[in-house]
Amino acid sequence: MTITKDTIIGDILTIAPQTAPLFMGIGMHCLGCPASRGETVEEACMVHGVEVEDLLAKVNAMIAAGE
Protein backbone atom coordinates (compact mmCIF):
# COMPACT_ATOMS: atom_id res chain seq x y z
CA MET A 1 0.00 0.00 0.00
CA THR A 2 1.29 3.44 -0.91
CA ILE A 3 0.34 6.25 1.44
CA THR A 4 -0.87 9.43 -0.27
CA LYS A 5 -1.86 12.88 0.98
CA ASP A 6 -5.48 11.67 1.02
CA THR A 7 -4.85 8.61 3.19
CA ILE A 8 -6.53 8.75 6.59
CA ILE A 9 -4.12 8.74 9.56
CA GLY A 10 -6.19 6.08 11.34
CA ASP A 11 -5.87 3.76 8.34
CA ILE A 12 -2.10 4.20 8.33
CA LEU A 13 -1.86 3.45 12.04
CA THR A 14 -3.99 0.33 11.59
CA ILE A 15 -1.80 -1.16 8.86
CA ALA A 16 1.52 0.25 10.05
CA PRO A 17 1.44 1.11 13.77
CA GLN A 18 5.23 1.51 13.68
CA THR A 19 4.68 4.87 11.94
CA ALA A 20 3.18 6.43 15.08
CA PRO A 21 6.50 8.06 16.11
CA LEU A 22 6.59 9.94 12.78
CA PHE A 23 3.20 11.48 13.50
CA MET A 24 4.11 12.15 17.11
CA GLY A 25 7.24 13.89 15.83
CA ILE A 26 5.17 16.44 13.89
CA GLY A 27 3.07 17.26 16.94
CA MET A 28 0.22 14.77 16.67
CA HIS A 29 0.40 13.75 20.30
CA CYS A 30 -3.21 12.58 20.52
CA LEU A 31 -3.17 9.76 17.98
CA GLY A 32 -5.90 7.95 19.88
CA CYS A 33 -8.46 10.74 19.58
CA PRO A 34 -11.07 10.37 16.88
CA ALA A 35 -10.30 13.78 15.36
CA SER A 36 -6.64 13.07 14.67
CA ARG A 37 -7.26 9.51 13.48
CA GLY A 38 -9.84 10.81 11.00
CA GLU A 39 -7.57 13.41 9.40
CA THR A 40 -5.86 12.88 6.09
CA VAL A 41 -2.10 13.17 5.88
CA GLU A 42 -2.52 16.47 4.03
CA GLU A 43 -4.83 17.88 6.75
CA ALA A 44 -2.43 16.84 9.50
CA CYS A 45 0.48 18.47 7.71
CA MET A 46 -1.43 21.71 7.21
CA VAL A 47 -2.40 21.89 10.88
CA HIS A 48 1.11 21.09 12.09
CA GLY A 49 3.09 23.10 9.53
CA VAL A 50 4.81 20.14 7.92
CA GLU A 51 5.59 19.65 4.23
CA VAL A 52 3.28 16.84 3.09
CA GLU A 53 5.73 15.36 0.56
CA ASP A 54 8.46 15.09 3.21
CA LEU A 55 6.19 13.21 5.62
CA LEU A 56 4.87 10.95 2.86
CA ALA A 57 8.41 10.01 1.87
CA LYS A 58 9.26 9.07 5.46
CA VAL A 59 6.04 7.10 6.05
CA ASN A 60 6.29 5.20 2.78
CA ALA A 61 9.98 4.43 3.32
CA MET A 62 9.26 3.12 6.80
CA ILE A 63 6.45 0.89 5.55
CA ALA A 64 8.50 -0.37 2.59
CA ALA A 65 11.39 -1.24 4.90
CA GLY A 66 9.08 -3.19 7.18
CA GLU A 67 10.19 -1.10 10.15
mmCIF file as Biopython writes it, N, C-alpha, C and O atoms, coordinates in Angstrom:
data_model
#
loop_
_atom_site.group_PDB
_atom_site.id
_atom_site.type_symbol
_atom_site.label_atom_id
_atom_site.label_alt_id
_atom_site.label_comp_id
_atom_site.label_asym_id
_atom_site.label_entity_id
_atom_site.label_seq_id
_atom_site.pdbx_PDB_ins_code
_atom_site.Cartn_x
_atom_site.Cartn_y
_atom_site.Cartn_z
_atom_site.occupancy
_atom_site.B_iso_or_equiv
_atom_site.auth_seq_id
_atom_site.auth_asym_id
_atom_site.pdbx_PDB_model_num
ATOM 1   N N  . MET A ? 1  ? 0.842   -1.186 0.000  1.0 0.0 1  A 1 
ATOM 2   C CA . MET A ? 1  ? 0.000   0.000  0.000  1.0 0.0 1  A 1 
ATOM 3   C C  . MET A ? 1  ? 0.884   1.245  0.000  1.0 0.0 1  A 1 
ATOM 4   O O  . MET A ? 1  ? 1.826   1.346  0.785  1.0 0.0 1  A 1 
ATOM 5   N N  . THR A ? 2  ? 0.578   2.174  -0.871 1.0 0.0 2  A 1 
ATOM 6   C CA . THR A ? 2  ? 1.286   3.439  -0.906 1.0 0.0 2  A 1 
ATOM 7   C C  . THR A ? 2  ? 0.428   4.497  -0.227 1.0 0.0 2  A 1 
ATOM 8   O O  . THR A ? 2  ? -0.747  4.667  -0.551 1.0 0.0 2  A 1 
ATOM 9   N N  . ILE A ? 3  ? 1.027   5.193  0.707  1.0 0.0 3  A 1 
ATOM 10  C CA . ILE A ? 3  ? 0.335   6.251  1.440  1.0 0.0 3  A 1 
ATOM 11  C C  . ILE A ? 3  ? 0.371   7.515  0.603  1.0 0.0 3  A 1 
ATOM 12  O O  . ILE A ? 3  ? 1.420   7.892  0.082  1.0 0.0 3  A 1 
ATOM 13  N N  . THR A ? 4  ? -0.781  8.175  0.473  1.0 0.0 4  A 1 
ATOM 14  C CA . THR A ? 4  ? -0.868  9.427  -0.270 1.0 0.0 4  A 1 
ATOM 15  C C  . THR A ? 4  ? -1.344  10.528 0.666  1.0 0.0 4  A 1 
ATOM 16  O O  . THR A ? 4  ? -1.642  10.269 1.832  1.0 0.0 4  A 1 
ATOM 17  N N  . LYS A ? 5  ? -1.414  11.745 0.165  1.0 0.0 5  A 1 
ATOM 18  C CA . LYS A ? 5  ? -1.863  12.876 0.978  1.0 0.0 5  A 1 
ATOM 19  C C  . LYS A ? 5  ? -3.317  12.716 1.399  1.0 0.0 5  A 1 
ATOM 20  O O  . LYS A ? 5  ? -3.754  13.356 2.355  1.0 0.0 5  A 1 
ATOM 21  N N  . ASP A ? 6  ? -4.069  11.875 0.704  1.0 0.0 6  A 1 
ATOM 22  C CA . ASP A ? 6  ? -5.480  11.668 1.016  1.0 0.0 6  A 1 
ATOM 23  C C  . ASP A ? 6  ? -5.741  10.474 1.925  1.0 0.0 6  A 1 
ATOM 24  O O  . ASP A ? 6  ? -6.889  10.207 2.281  1.0 0.0 6  A 1 
ATOM 25  N N  . THR A ? 7  ? -4.691  9.755  2.302  1.0 0.0 7  A 1 
ATOM 26  C CA . THR A ? 7  ? -4.850  8.609  3.189  1.0 0.0 7  A 1 
ATOM 27  C C  . THR A ? 7  ? -5.180  9.093  4.599  1.0 0.0 7  A 1 
ATOM 28  O O  . THR A ? 7  ? -4.602  10.065 5.086  1.0 0.0 7  A 1 
ATOM 29  N N  . ILE A ? 8  ? -6.108  8.406  5.241  1.0 0.0 8  A 1 
ATOM 30  C CA . ILE A ? 8  ? -6.532  8.749  6.591  1.0 0.0 8  A 1 
ATOM 31  C C  . ILE A ? 8  ? -5.488  8.237  7.592  1.0 0.0 8  A 1 
ATOM 32  O O  . ILE A ? 8  ? -5.025  7.100  7.494  1.0 0.0 8  A 1 
ATOM 33  N N  . ILE A ? 9  ? -5.129  9.087  8.549  1.0 0.0 9  A 1 
ATOM 34  C CA . ILE A ? 9  ? -4.120  8.738  9.562  1.0 0.0 9  A 1 
ATOM 35  C C  . ILE A ? 9  ? -4.494  7.442  10.281 1.0 0.0 9  A 1 
ATOM 36  O O  . ILE A ? 9  ? -3.637  6.585  10.497 1.0 0.0 9  A 1 
ATOM 37  N N  . GLY A ? 10 ? -5.751  7.294  10.647 1.0 0.0 10 A 1 
ATOM 38  C CA . GLY A ? 10 ? -6.192  6.081  11.344 1.0 0.0 10 A 1 
ATOM 39  C C  . GLY A ? 10 ? -5.942  4.826  10.533 1.0 0.0 10 A 1 
ATOM 40  O O  . GLY A ? 10 ? -5.587  3.786  11.089 1.0 0.0 10 A 1 
ATOM 41  N N  . ASP A ? 11 ? -6.126  4.913  9.216  1.0 0.0 11 A 1 
ATOM 42  C CA . ASP A ? 11 ? -5.871  3.761  8.345  1.0 0.0 11 A 1 
ATOM 43  C C  . ASP A ? 11 ? -4.385  3.414  8.329  1.0 0.0 11 A 1 
ATOM 44  O O  . ASP A ? 11 ? -4.010  2.242  8.339  1.0 0.0 11 A 1 
ATOM 45  N N  . ILE A ? 12 ? -3.554  4.437  8.306  1.0 0.0 12 A 1 
ATOM 46  C CA . ILE A ? 12 ? -2.105  4.202  8.328  1.0 0.0 12 A 1 
ATOM 47  C C  . ILE A ? 12 ? -1.709  3.515  9.622  1.0 0.0 12 A 1 
ATOM 48  O O  . ILE A ? 12 ? -0.952  2.544  9.608  1.0 0.0 12 A 1 
ATOM 49  N N  . LEU A ? 13 ? -2.218  4.016  10.738 1.0 0.0 13 A 1 
ATOM 50  C CA . LEU A ? 13 ? -1.858  3.445  12.037 1.0 0.0 13 A 1 
ATOM 51  C C  . LEU A ? 13 ? -2.362  2.015  12.188 1.0 0.0 13 A 1 
ATOM 52  O O  . LEU A ? 13 ? -1.752  1.212  12.894 1.0 0.0 13 A 1 
ATOM 53  N N  . THR A ? 14 ? -3.471  1.695  11.529 1.0 0.0 14 A 1 
ATOM 54  C CA . THR A ? 14 ? -3.989  0.328  11.585 1.0 0.0 14 A 1 
ATOM 55  C C  . THR A ? 14 ? -3.085  -0.637 10.841 1.0 0.0 14 A 1 
ATOM 56  O O  . THR A ? 14 ? -2.792  -1.727 11.332 1.0 0.0 14 A 1 
ATOM 57  N N  . ILE A ? 15 ? -2.638  -0.234 9.646  1.0 0.0 15 A 1 
ATOM 58  C CA . ILE A ? 15 ? -1.804  -1.156 8.856  1.0 0.0 15 A 1 
ATOM 59  C C  . ILE A ? 15 ? -0.322  -1.075 9.200  1.0 0.0 15 A 1 
ATOM 60  O O  . ILE A ? 15 ? 0.427   -2.025 8.972  1.0 0.0 15 A 1 
ATOM 61  N N  . ALA A ? 16 ? 0.097   0.059  9.748  1.0 0.0 16 A 1 
ATOM 62  C CA . ALA A ? 16 ? 1.523   0.254  10.050 1.0 0.0 16 A 1 
ATOM 63  C C  . ALA A ? 16 ? 1.683   1.032  11.360 1.0 0.0 16 A 1 
ATOM 64  O O  . ALA A ? 16 ? 2.097   2.191  11.344 1.0 0.0 16 A 1 
ATOM 65  N N  . PRO A ? 17 ? 1.357   0.403  12.489 1.0 0.0 17 A 1 
ATOM 66  C CA . PRO A ? 17 ? 1.444   1.111  13.770 1.0 0.0 17 A 1 
ATOM 67  C C  . PRO A ? 17 ? 2.844   1.629  14.091 1.0 0.0 17 A 1 
ATOM 68  O O  . PRO A ? 17 ? 3.002   2.526  14.919 1.0 0.0 17 A 1 
ATOM 69  N N  . GLN A ? 18 ? 3.850   1.070  13.443 1.0 0.0 18 A 1 
ATOM 70  C CA . GLN A ? 18 ? 5.230   1.512  13.677 1.0 0.0 18 A 1 
ATOM 71  C C  . GLN A ? 18 ? 5.473   2.934  13.188 1.0 0.0 18 A 1 
ATOM 72  O O  . GLN A ? 18 ? 6.509   3.522  13.495 1.0 0.0 18 A 1 
ATOM 73  N N  . THR A ? 19 ? 4.527   3.496  12.430 1.0 0.0 19 A 1 
ATOM 74  C CA . THR A ? 19 ? 4.681   4.867  11.936 1.0 0.0 19 A 1 
ATOM 75  C C  . THR A ? 19 ? 4.250   5.908  12.969 1.0 0.0 19 A 1 
ATOM 76  O O  . THR A ? 19 ? 4.465   7.102  12.759 1.0 0.0 19 A 1 
ATOM 77  N N  . ALA A ? 20 ? 3.658   5.489  14.056 1.0 0.0 20 A 1 
ATOM 78  C CA . ALA A ? 20 ? 3.176   6.433  15.076 1.0 0.0 20 A 1 
ATOM 79  C C  . ALA A ? 20 ? 4.235   7.453  15.494 1.0 0.0 20 A 1 
ATOM 80  O O  . ALA A ? 20 ? 3.901   8.631  15.625 1.0 0.0 20 A 1 
ATOM 81  N N  . PRO A ? 21 ? 5.500   7.062  15.711 1.0 0.0 21 A 1 
ATOM 82  C CA . PRO A ? 21 ? 6.498   8.060  16.107 1.0 0.0 21 A 1 
ATOM 83  C C  . PRO A ? 21 ? 6.681   9.183  15.076 1.0 0.0 21 A 1 
ATOM 84  O O  . PRO A ? 21 ? 7.002   10.311 15.449 1.0 0.0 21 A 1 
ATOM 85  N N  . LEU A ? 22 ? 6.482   8.888  13.792 1.0 0.0 22 A 1 
ATOM 86  C CA . LEU A ? 22 ? 6.591   9.940  12.780 1.0 0.0 22 A 1 
ATOM 87  C C  . LEU A ? 22 ? 5.505   10.997 12.985 1.0 0.0 22 A 1 
ATOM 88  O O  . LEU A ? 22 ? 5.764   12.196 12.885 1.0 0.0 22 A 1 
ATOM 89  N N  . PHE A ? 23 ? 4.297   10.537 13.270 1.0 0.0 23 A 1 
ATOM 90  C CA . PHE A ? 23 ? 3.201   11.476 13.497 1.0 0.0 23 A 1 
ATOM 91  C C  . PHE A ? 23 ? 3.367   12.211 14.826 1.0 0.0 23 A 1 
ATOM 92  O O  . PHE A ? 23 ? 3.058   13.398 14.933 1.0 0.0 23 A 1 
ATOM 93  N N  . MET A ? 24 ? 3.848   11.504 15.816 1.0 0.0 24 A 1 
ATOM 94  C CA . MET A ? 24 ? 4.115   12.155 17.106 1.0 0.0 24 A 1 
ATOM 95  C C  . MET A ? 24 ? 5.187   13.229 16.923 1.0 0.0 24 A 1 
ATOM 96  O O  . MET A ? 24 ? 5.131   14.283 17.556 1.0 0.0 24 A 1 
ATOM 97  N N  . GLY A ? 25 ? 6.145   12.960 16.069 1.0 0.0 25 A 1 
ATOM 98  C CA . GLY A ? 25 ? 7.242   13.891 15.829 1.0 0.0 25 A 1 
ATOM 99  C C  . GLY A ? 25 ? 6.810   15.199 15.171 1.0 0.0 25 A 1 
ATOM 100 O O  . GLY A ? 25 ? 7.515   16.203 15.270 1.0 0.0 25 A 1 
ATOM 101 N N  . ILE A ? 26 ? 5.648   15.197 14.496 1.0 0.0 26 A 1 
ATOM 102 C CA . ILE A ? 26 ? 5.173   16.443 13.888 1.0 0.0 26 A 1 
ATOM 103 C C  . ILE A ? 26 ? 4.158   17.143 14.787 1.0 0.0 26 A 1 
ATOM 104 O O  . ILE A ? 26 ? 3.566   18.151 14.401 1.0 0.0 26 A 1 
ATOM 105 N N  . GLY A ? 27 ? 3.963   16.599 15.994 1.0 0.0 27 A 1 
ATOM 106 C CA . GLY A ? 27 ? 3.071   17.263 16.942 1.0 0.0 27 A 1 
ATOM 107 C C  . GLY A ? 27 ? 1.726   16.610 17.120 1.0 0.0 27 A 1 
ATOM 108 O O  . GLY A ? 27 ? 0.881   17.143 17.841 1.0 0.0 27 A 1 
ATOM 109 N N  . MET A ? 28 ? 1.494   15.475 16.489 1.0 0.0 28 A 1 
ATOM 110 C CA . MET A ? 28 ? 0.220   14.768 16.666 1.0 0.0 28 A 1 
ATOM 111 C C  . MET A ? 28 ? 0.320   13.874 17.897 1.0 0.0 28 A 1 
ATOM 112 O O  . MET A ? 28 ? 0.499   12.661 17.788 1.0 0.0 28 A 1 
ATOM 113 N N  . HIS A ? 29 ? 0.201   14.492 19.061 1.0 0.0 29 A 1 
ATOM 114 C CA . HIS A ? 29 ? 0.397   13.748 20.302 1.0 0.0 29 A 1 
ATOM 115 C C  . HIS A ? 29 ? -0.850  13.008 20.761 1.0 0.0 29 A 1 
ATOM 116 O O  . HIS A ? 29 ? -0.783  12.224 21.708 1.0 0.0 29 A 1 
ATOM 117 N N  . CYS A ? 30 ? -1.970  13.236 20.120 1.0 0.0 30 A 1 
ATOM 118 C CA . CYS A ? 30 ? -3.209  12.579 20.518 1.0 0.0 30 A 1 
ATOM 119 C C  . CYS A ? 30 ? -3.673  11.639 19.411 1.0 0.0 30 A 1 
ATOM 120 O O  . CYS A ? 30 ? -4.769  11.802 18.875 1.0 0.0 30 A 1 
ATOM 121 N N  . LEU A ? 31 ? -2.853  10.668 19.071 1.0 0.0 31 A 1 
ATOM 122 C CA . LEU A ? 31 ? -3.174  9.760  17.978 1.0 0.0 31 A 1 
ATOM 123 C C  . LEU A ? 31 ? -4.381  8.879  18.268 1.0 0.0 31 A 1 
ATOM 124 O O  . LEU A ? 31 ? -4.963  8.301  17.350 1.0 0.0 31 A 1 
ATOM 125 N N  . GLY A ? 32 ? -4.756  8.775  19.526 1.0 0.0 32 A 1 
ATOM 126 C CA . GLY A ? 32 ? -5.904  7.955  19.879 1.0 0.0 32 A 1 
ATOM 127 C C  . GLY A ? 32 ? -7.221  8.694  19.759 1.0 0.0 32 A 1 
ATOM 128 O O  . GLY A ? 32 ? -8.280  8.066  19.771 1.0 0.0 32 A 1 
ATOM 129 N N  . CYS A ? 33 ? -7.182  10.033 19.641 1.0 0.0 33 A 1 
ATOM 130 C CA . CYS A ? 33 ? -8.460  10.743 19.576 1.0 0.0 33 A 1 
ATOM 131 C C  . CYS A ? 33 ? -9.065  10.629 18.191 1.0 0.0 33 A 1 
ATOM 132 O O  . CYS A ? 33 ? -8.358  10.613 17.183 1.0 0.0 33 A 1 
ATOM 133 N N  . PRO A ? 34 ? -10.382 10.552 18.160 1.0 0.0 34 A 1 
ATOM 134 C CA . PRO A ? 34 ? -11.072 10.374 16.878 1.0 0.0 34 A 1 
ATOM 135 C C  . PRO A ? 34 ? -10.740 11.463 15.861 1.0 0.0 34 A 1 
ATOM 136 O O  . PRO A ? 34 ? -10.642 11.173 14.669 1.0 0.0 34 A 1 
ATOM 137 N N  . ALA A ? 35 ? -10.567 12.693 16.295 1.0 0.0 35 A 1 
ATOM 138 C CA . ALA A ? 35 ? -10.295 13.783 15.357 1.0 0.0 35 A 1 
ATOM 139 C C  . ALA A ? 35 ? -8.983  13.559 14.615 1.0 0.0 35 A 1 
ATOM 140 O O  . ALA A ? 35 ? -8.935  13.685 13.391 1.0 0.0 35 A 1 
ATOM 141 N N  . SER A ? 36 ? -7.928  13.230 15.338 1.0 0.0 36 A 1 
ATOM 142 C CA . SER A ? 36 ? -6.636  13.066 14.673 1.0 0.0 36 A 1 
ATOM 143 C C  . SER A ? 36 ? -6.610  11.802 13.821 1.0 0.0 36 A 1 
ATOM 144 O O  . SER A ? 36 ? -5.997  11.803 12.754 1.0 0.0 36 A 1 
ATOM 145 N N  . ARG A ? 37 ? -7.241  10.750 14.251 1.0 0.0 37 A 1 
ATOM 146 C CA . ARG A ? 37 ? -7.256  9.510  13.479 1.0 0.0 37 A 1 
ATOM 147 C C  . ARG A ? 37 ? -8.082  9.646  12.208 1.0 0.0 37 A 1 
ATOM 148 O O  . ARG A ? 37 ? -7.897  8.876  11.266 1.0 0.0 37 A 1 
ATOM 149 N N  . GLY A ? 38 ? -8.995  10.618 12.170 1.0 0.0 38 A 1 
ATOM 150 C CA . GLY A ? 38 ? -9.839  10.808 11.003 1.0 0.0 38 A 1 
ATOM 151 C C  . GLY A ? 38 ? -9.294  11.804 9.998  1.0 0.0 38 A 1 
ATOM 152 O O  . GLY A ? 38 ? -9.889  11.999 8.938  1.0 0.0 38 A 1 
ATOM 153 N N  . GLU A ? 39 ? -8.176  12.435 10.311 1.0 0.0 39 A 1 
ATOM 154 C CA . GLU A ? 39 ? -7.570  13.409 9.404  1.0 0.0 39 A 1 
ATOM 155 C C  . GLU A ? 39 ? -6.812  12.708 8.289  1.0 0.0 39 A 1 
ATOM 156 O O  . GLU A ? 39 ? -6.310  11.597 8.458  1.0 0.0 39 A 1 
ATOM 157 N N  . THR A ? 40 ? -6.740  13.377 7.153  1.0 0.0 40 A 1 
ATOM 158 C CA . THR A ? 40 ? -5.862  12.879 6.087  1.0 0.0 40 A 1 
ATOM 159 C C  . THR A ? 40 ? -4.443  13.331 6.400  1.0 0.0 40 A 1 
ATOM 160 O O  . THR A ? 40 ? -4.230  14.190 7.255  1.0 0.0 40 A 1 
ATOM 161 N N  . VAL A ? 41 ? -3.489  12.753 5.710  1.0 0.0 41 A 1 
ATOM 162 C CA . VAL A ? 41 ? -2.101  13.167 5.876  1.0 0.0 41 A 1 
ATOM 163 C C  . VAL A ? 41 ? -1.966  14.646 5.523  1.0 0.0 41 A 1 
ATOM 164 O O  . VAL A ? 41 ? -1.283  15.393 6.223  1.0 0.0 41 A 1 
ATOM 165 N N  . GLU A ? 42 ? -2.606  15.064 4.453  1.0 0.0 42 A 1 
ATOM 166 C CA . GLU A ? 42 ? -2.525  16.465 4.033  1.0 0.0 42 A 1 
ATOM 167 C C  . GLU A ? 42 ? -3.090  17.400 5.108  1.0 0.0 42 A 1 
ATOM 168 O O  . GLU A ? 42 ? -2.491  18.435 5.400  1.0 0.0 42 A 1 
ATOM 169 N N  . GLU A ? 43 ? -4.238  17.045 5.699  1.0 0.0 43 A 1 
ATOM 170 C CA . GLU A ? 43 ? -4.831  17.882 6.749  1.0 0.0 43 A 1 
ATOM 171 C C  . GLU A ? 43 ? -3.907  17.974 7.953  1.0 0.0 43 A 1 
ATOM 172 O O  . GLU A ? 43 ? -3.716  19.056 8.509  1.0 0.0 43 A 1 
ATOM 173 N N  . ALA A ? 44 ? -3.337  16.853 8.358  1.0 0.0 44 A 1 
ATOM 174 C CA . ALA A ? 44 ? -2.433  16.844 9.504  1.0 0.0 44 A 1 
ATOM 175 C C  . ALA A ? 44 ? -1.215  17.727 9.245  1.0 0.0 44 A 1 
ATOM 176 O O  . ALA A ? 44 ? -0.767  18.456 10.130 1.0 0.0 44 A 1 
ATOM 177 N N  . CYS A ? 45 ? -0.690  17.655 8.041  1.0 0.0 45 A 1 
ATOM 178 C CA . CYS A ? 45 ? 0.475   18.470 7.706  1.0 0.0 45 A 1 
ATOM 179 C C  . CYS A ? 45 ? 0.142   19.954 7.707  1.0 0.0 45 A 1 
ATOM 180 O O  . CYS A ? 45 ? 0.945   20.770 8.160  1.0 0.0 45 A 1 
ATOM 181 N N  . MET A ? 46 ? -1.029  20.309 7.206  1.0 0.0 46 A 1 
ATOM 182 C CA . MET A ? 46 ? -1.429  21.713 7.208  1.0 0.0 46 A 1 
ATOM 183 C C  . MET A ? 46 ? -1.556  22.238 8.635  1.0 0.0 46 A 1 
ATOM 184 O O  . MET A ? 46 ? -1.082  23.332 8.940  1.0 0.0 46 A 1 
ATOM 185 N N  . VAL A ? 47 ? -2.187  21.468 9.499  1.0 0.0 47 A 1 
ATOM 186 C CA . VAL A ? 47 ? -2.396  21.891 10.883 1.0 0.0 47 A 1 
ATOM 187 C C  . VAL A ? 47 ? -1.074  22.026 11.629 1.0 0.0 47 A 1 
ATOM 188 O O  . VAL A ? 47 ? -0.911  22.924 12.456 1.0 0.0 47 A 1 
ATOM 189 N N  . HIS A ? 48 ? -0.134  21.136 11.337 1.0 0.0 48 A 1 
ATOM 190 C CA . HIS A ? 48 ? 1.112   21.093 12.089 1.0 0.0 48 A 1 
ATOM 191 C C  . HIS A ? 48 ? 2.293   21.738 11.368 1.0 0.0 48 A 1 
ATOM 192 O O  . HIS A ? 48 ? 3.428   21.652 11.839 1.0 0.0 48 A 1 
ATOM 193 N N  . GLY A ? 49 ? 2.036   22.379 10.233 1.0 0.0 49 A 1 
ATOM 194 C CA . GLY A ? 49 ? 3.091   23.105 9.531  1.0 0.0 49 A 1 
ATOM 195 C C  . GLY A ? 49 ? 4.202   22.237 8.984  1.0 0.0 49 A 1 
ATOM 196 O O  . GLY A ? 49 ? 5.377   22.599 9.053  1.0 0.0 49 A 1 
ATOM 197 N N  . VAL A ? 50 ? 3.828   21.089 8.440  1.0 0.0 50 A 1 
ATOM 198 C CA . VAL A ? 50 ? 4.811   20.142 7.916  1.0 0.0 50 A 1 
ATOM 199 C C  . VAL A ? 50 ? 4.606   20.000 6.410  1.0 0.0 50 A 1 
ATOM 200 O O  . VAL A ? 50 ? 3.470   20.025 5.934  1.0 0.0 50 A 1 
ATOM 201 N N  . GLU A ? 51 ? 5.673   19.856 5.673  1.0 0.0 51 A 1 
ATOM 202 C CA . GLU A ? 51 ? 5.594   19.646 4.227  1.0 0.0 51 A 1 
ATOM 203 C C  . GLU A ? 51 ? 5.081   18.230 3.965  1.0 0.0 51 A 1 
ATOM 204 O O  . GLU A ? 51 ? 5.712   17.253 4.370  1.0 0.0 51 A 1 
ATOM 205 N N  . VAL A ? 52 ? 3.942   18.122 3.292  1.0 0.0 52 A 1 
ATOM 206 C CA . VAL A ? 52 ? 3.283   16.837 3.094  1.0 0.0 52 A 1 
ATOM 207 C C  . VAL A ? 52 ? 4.167   15.837 2.351  1.0 0.0 52 A 1 
ATOM 208 O O  . VAL A ? 52 ? 4.193   14.659 2.706  1.0 0.0 52 A 1 
ATOM 209 N N  . GLU A ? 53 ? 4.890   16.291 1.326  1.0 0.0 53 A 1 
ATOM 210 C CA . GLU A ? 53 ? 5.729   15.364 0.559  1.0 0.0 53 A 1 
ATOM 211 C C  . GLU A ? 53 ? 6.862   14.784 1.405  1.0 0.0 53 A 1 
ATOM 212 O O  . GLU A ? 53 ? 7.243   13.628 1.224  1.0 0.0 53 A 1 
ATOM 213 N N  . ASP A ? 54 ? 7.397   15.579 2.321  1.0 0.0 54 A 1 
ATOM 214 C CA . ASP A ? 54 ? 8.456   15.090 3.211  1.0 0.0 54 A 1 
ATOM 215 C C  . ASP A ? 54 ? 7.934   13.982 4.121  1.0 0.0 54 A 1 
ATOM 216 O O  . ASP A ? 54 ? 8.571   12.940 4.274  1.0 0.0 54 A 1 
ATOM 217 N N  . LEU A ? 55 ? 6.766   14.217 4.723  1.0 0.0 55 A 1 
ATOM 218 C CA . LEU A ? 55 ? 6.193   13.211 5.621  1.0 0.0 55 A 1 
ATOM 219 C C  . LEU A ? 55 ? 5.815   11.949 4.851  1.0 0.0 55 A 1 
ATOM 220 O O  . LEU A ? 55 ? 6.050   10.837 5.323  1.0 0.0 55 A 1 
ATOM 221 N N  . LEU A ? 56 ? 5.231   12.121 3.668  1.0 0.0 56 A 1 
ATOM 222 C CA . LEU A ? 56 ? 4.866   10.952 2.859  1.0 0.0 56 A 1 
ATOM 223 C C  . LEU A ? 56 ? 6.094   10.106 2.528  1.0 0.0 56 A 1 
ATOM 224 O O  . LEU A ? 56 ? 6.035   8.878  2.583  1.0 0.0 56 A 1 
ATOM 225 N N  . ALA A ? 57 ? 7.190   10.752 2.188  1.0 0.0 57 A 1 
ATOM 226 C CA . ALA A ? 57 ? 8.414   10.015 1.869  1.0 0.0 57 A 1 
ATOM 227 C C  . ALA A ? 57 ? 8.874   9.194  3.065  1.0 0.0 57 A 1 
ATOM 228 O O  . ALA A ? 57 ? 9.270   8.039  2.910  1.0 0.0 57 A 1 
ATOM 229 N N  . LYS A ? 58 ? 8.824   9.780  4.252  1.0 0.0 58 A 1 
ATOM 230 C CA . LYS A ? 58 ? 9.262   9.072  5.458  1.0 0.0 58 A 1 
ATOM 231 C C  . LYS A ? 58 ? 8.334   7.914  5.786  1.0 0.0 58 A 1 
ATOM 232 O O  . LYS A ? 58 ? 8.793   6.814  6.091  1.0 0.0 58 A 1 
ATOM 233 N N  . VAL A ? 59 ? 7.014   8.160  5.723  1.0 0.0 59 A 1 
ATOM 234 C CA . VAL A ? 59 ? 6.038   7.101  6.047  1.0 0.0 59 A 1 
ATOM 235 C C  . VAL A ? 59 ? 6.167   5.951  5.068  1.0 0.0 59 A 1 
ATOM 236 O O  . VAL A ? 59 ? 6.239   4.791  5.473  1.0 0.0 59 A 1 
ATOM 237 N N  . ASN A ? 60 ? 6.197   6.266  3.777  1.0 0.0 60 A 1 
ATOM 238 C CA . ASN A ? 60 ? 6.289   5.195  2.776  1.0 0.0 60 A 1 
ATOM 239 C C  . ASN A ? 60 ? 7.598   4.432  2.854  1.0 0.0 60 A 1 
ATOM 240 O O  . ASN A ? 60 ? 7.618   3.222  2.630  1.0 0.0 60 A 1 
ATOM 241 N N  . ALA A ? 61 ? 8.690   5.115  3.166  1.0 0.0 61 A 1 
ATOM 242 C CA . ALA A ? 61 ? 9.977   4.429  3.320  1.0 0.0 61 A 1 
ATOM 243 C C  . ALA A ? 61 ? 9.945   3.496  4.519  1.0 0.0 61 A 1 
ATOM 244 O O  . ALA A ? 61 ? 10.465  2.382  4.460  1.0 0.0 61 A 1 
ATOM 245 N N  . MET A ? 62 ? 9.336   3.951  5.605  1.0 0.0 62 A 1 
ATOM 246 C CA . MET A ? 62 ? 9.259   3.124  6.801  1.0 0.0 62 A 1 
ATOM 247 C C  . MET A ? 62 ? 8.418   1.875  6.550  1.0 0.0 62 A 1 
ATOM 248 O O  . MET A ? 62 ? 8.778   0.778  6.979  1.0 0.0 62 A 1 
ATOM 249 N N  . ILE A ? 63 ? 7.300   2.048  5.853  1.0 0.0 63 A 1 
ATOM 250 C CA . ILE A ? 63 ? 6.446   0.890  5.550  1.0 0.0 63 A 1 
ATOM 251 C C  . ILE A ? 63 ? 7.147   -0.064 4.589  1.0 0.0 63 A 1 
ATOM 252 O O  . ILE A ? 63 ? 7.096   -1.280 4.777  1.0 0.0 63 A 1 
ATOM 253 N N  . ALA A ? 64 ? 7.795   0.470  3.573  1.0 0.0 64 A 1 
ATOM 254 C CA . ALA A ? 64 ? 8.504   -0.373 2.590  1.0 0.0 64 A 1 
ATOM 255 C C  . ALA A ? 64 ? 9.633   -1.173 3.241  1.0 0.0 64 A 1 
ATOM 256 O O  . ALA A ? 64 ? 9.907   -2.308 2.853  1.0 0.0 64 A 1 
ATOM 257 N N  . ALA A ? 65 ? 10.277  -0.572 4.226  1.0 0.0 65 A 1 
ATOM 258 C CA . ALA A ? 65 ? 11.389  -1.239 4.903  1.0 0.0 65 A 1 
ATOM 259 C C  . ALA A ? 65 ? 10.903  -2.260 5.919  1.0 0.0 65 A 1 
ATOM 260 O O  . ALA A ? 65 ? 11.691  -3.046 6.444  1.0 0.0 65 A 1 
ATOM 261 N N  . GLY A ? 66 ? 9.609   -2.246 6.193  1.0 0.0 66 A 1 
ATOM 262 C CA . GLY A ? 66 ? 9.076   -3.189 7.179  1.0 0.0 66 A 1 
ATOM 263 C C  . GLY A ? 66 ? 9.448   -2.816 8.597  1.0 0.0 66 A 1 
ATOM 264 O O  . GLY A ? 66 ? 9.417   -3.659 9.494  1.0 0.0 66 A 1 
ATOM 265 N N  . GLU A ? 67 ? 9.797   -1.566 8.803  1.0 0.0 67 A 1 
ATOM 266 C CA . GLU A ? 67 ? 10.188  -1.104 10.146 1.0 0.0 67 A 1 
ATOM 267 C C  . GLU A ? 67 ? 8.978   -0.980 11.024 1.0 0.0 67 A 1 
ATOM 268 O O  . GLU A ? 67 ? 9.097   -0.606 12.191 1.0 0.0 67 A 1 
#
